[in-house]
């Protein structure tokens, strides 16, 4: 249970960080280099969701 919660927390942080990096580049005029950590963060988000049982991942993360 603790491991699953940790994965969801990590996935949420990675998703927020990745989306923020793209938003900062587009809306705040940040350097295109902001896209690199953004892409890494979103890839980490996708990877972390694969660590959870597939029957539960989508519904539980959406909740």
C-alpha positions in Angstrom: 0.0 0.0 0.0 2.7 2.5 0.9 4.6 1.7 -2.3 1.5 2.3 -4.4 0.8 5.6 -2.6 4.4 6.7 -3.2 4.1 5.9 -6.9 0.9 8.0 -7.2 2.5 10.9 -5.3 5.6 10.7 -7.5 3.5 10.5 -10.6 1.5 13.5 -9.6 4.6 15.6 -8.9 6.2 14.5 -12.2 3.1 15.4 -14.1 2.8 18.8 -12.5 6.4 19.6 -13.0 6.4 18.5 -16.7 3.3 20.5 -17.5 4.6 23.5 -15.7 7.8 23.4 -17.7 5.9 23.4 -21.0 3.6 26.2 -19.7 6.5 28.3 -18.5 8.1 28.0 -21.9 5.0 28.9 -23.8 3.4 31.5 -21.5 6.3 33.0 -19.6 8.7 33.1 -22.4 11.3 30.8 -20.8 14.1 29.3 -22.7 13.4 26.3 -24.9 15.8 24.4 -22.6 12.8 24.2 -20.2 11.4 21.6 -22.5 14.2 19.1 -21.7 13.3 18.7 -18.0 9.6 18.9 -18.9 9.9 16.0 -21.3 12.0 14.0 -18.7 9.4 14.7 -16.1 6.5 13.6 -18.3 8.4 10.4 -19.2 8.9 9.7 -15.5 5.2 10.3 -15.0 4.3 7.7 -17.6 6.9 5.3 -16.3 5.7 5.6 -12.7 2.1 4.8 -13.7 3.4 1.5 -15.3 4.6 0.5 -11.8 1.0 0.1 -10.6 -1.4 -2.8 -11.4 -2.9 -1.8 -14.7 -6.4 -2.6 -13.6 -6.2 0.1 -11.0 -3.8 2.7 -12.4 -6.1 4.9 -14.5 -9.1 5.0 -12.2 -7.1 5.4 -9.0 -4.9 8.1 -10.4 -7.9 10.0 -11.8 -9.5 9.9 -8.4 
